[in-house]
Amino acid sequence: GIATFAVQVPITPWDKDTDQLNKLAADGDTAGALELFGQIKLRVPKDTHTMLYNTVLKAFSHSGDLAGADKWLKQMTQDGVKPTQKSWGKLLQSASVAGRPDRALQWLEWGKFNGFTLNKIVCSIMIDAYKNAGQPDDSRMWLNRMRL
């Protein structure tokens, strides 16, 4: 057969920057993500700001930096960026990576209060939070909840 492949060509002038921001976030490089965010925020359209803020939140979640995630959420809202379901998932994930199911439960309540939906992704994050805290019984409880 003939091998095919796709070449990703930047569609907008800022795609390269947002790709780099996503890479930093995936690596949990909060300092790098914050620095790049500061450089690109003013040159990208306002309708992409939620994505930019969520990507920085991803850096905090991947590093398990609960205090940083909390502070970033406050910054988002102060800057007029409304948290989304994805923001909520990143907040939960920061607690999960840190092995802090107690904080994950607090974020869970915050999300439900703000109208976000409990779904399989959220349940999976809760399973990991308890697993990372060495609490397998509670982890199984969330697994059973996810199956419903």
C-alpha positions in Angstrom: 0.0 0.0 0.0 0.9 3.6 -0.2 1.9 5.3 3.0 0.2 8.6 3.7 0.9 11.2 6.3 -0.3 14.6 7.2 1.8 17.6 7.6 0.4 20.1 10.2 0.7 23.5 8.8 0.1 26.4 11.1 -3.3 27.9 10.3 -2.8 31.1 12.3 0.3 33.2 13.2 0.0 32.1 16.8 -0.4 28.3 16.3 3.3 27.7 16.8 3.1 29.6 20.1 0.0 27.7 21.3 1.6 24.4 20.3 4.7 25.3 22.4 2.5 26.4 25.3 0.7 23.0 25.1 4.0 21.2 25.1 5.2 23.1 28.2 1.9 22.4 29.9 2.1 18.7 29.1 5.6 18.6 30.6 4.3 20.3 33.8 6.6 23.3 33.2 4.6 25.9 35.0 7.3 28.5 34.9 7.8 28.1 31.2 4.1 28.1 30.5 3.5 31.3 32.5 6.4 33.0 30.8 5.2 32.1 27.3 1.6 32.9 28.2 2.7 36.4 29.2 4.5 36.8 25.8 1.6 35.6 23.6 -1.6 36.7 25.5 -1.8 40.1 23.9 -1.2 39.0 20.4 -3.8 36.3 20.2 -7.5 37.0 19.7 -9.6 37.3 22.8 -11.8 34.4 21.8 -8.7 32.1 22.3 -8.0 33.3 25.9 -10.0 30.6 27.6 -7.9 28.0 25.8 -4.7 29.8 26.8 -5.7 30.0 30.4 -6.8 26.4 30.4 -3.5 25.4 28.9 -1.6 27.1 31.7 -3.9 25.4 34.1 -2.9 22.1 32.5 0.7 22.8 33.4 -0.3 23.2 37.1 -2.4 20.0 36.9 0.4 18.0 35.3 2.9 19.1 38.0 0.4 18.6 40.8 0.8 22.1 42.0 -2.5 22.7 43.9 -1.6 26.2 45.2 -0.6 27.2 41.7 -3.8 25.9 40.2 -5.9 27.7 42.8 -4.0 30.9 42.2 -4.3 30.6 38.4 -8.1 30.0 38.7 -8.4 33.2 40.7 -6.3 35.0 38.0 -8.5 33.6 35.2 -11.7 34.9 36.9 -10.0 38.3 37.7 -9.1 38.6 34.1 -12.7 38.0 33.1 -12.1 34.4 31.7 -14.9 32.1 32.7 -13.8 28.6 33.8 -15.2 25.8 31.7 -15.7 22.1 32.1 -12.1 21.6 30.9 -10.9 24.1 33.5 -12.6 22.0 36.2 -11.0 18.8 35.0 -7.6 20.4 35.2 -8.3 21.5 38.8 -9.4 18.0 39.7 -6.3 16.6 37.9 -4.0 18.8 39.9 -5.3 17.3 43.1 -5.2 13.8 41.7 -1.5 14.1 40.6 -0.7 15.5 44.0 -2.4 12.4 45.7 -4.9 14.7 47.4 -8.4 13.3 47.1 -9.6 15.7 49.8 -8.8 18.6 47.6 -10.2 16.8 44.6 -13.5 16.4 46.5 -13.5 20.2 47.2 -13.0 20.9 43.5 -15.7 18.4 42.7 -18.2 20.3 44.9 -17.0 23.6 43.4 -17.6 22.2 39.9 -21.1 20.9 40.7 -22.0 24.2 42.3 -20.9 25.9 39.1 -23.0 23.7 36.9 -20.3 21.3 35.6 -21.3 17.7 34.8 -20.0 14.6 36.5 -18.9 12.3 33.7 -16.5 9.4 33.1 -13.5 11.6 32.8 -14.2 13.2 36.2 -14.8 9.8 37.7 -11.5 8.6 36.2 -9.6 11.5 37.7 -11.2 10.8 41.1 -10.1 7.1 40.8 -6.6 8.3 40.2 -6.7 10.7 43.1 -7.5 7.9 45.5 -5.1 5.5 43.9 -2.3 8.1 44.1 -3.1 8.6 47.8 -2.9 4.9 48.4 -6.6 4.5 49.1 -7.7 1.6 46.8 -11.1 1.1 48.5 -12.2 4.6 47.8 -10.7 4.3 44.3 -13.0 1.3 43.7 -16.0 3.2 44.9 -15.4 5.7 42.1 -14.9 2.9 39.6 -18.3 1.5 40.5 -19.8 5.0 40.2 -18.3 5.4 36.8 -20.0 2.1 35.6 -23.5 3.4 36.4 
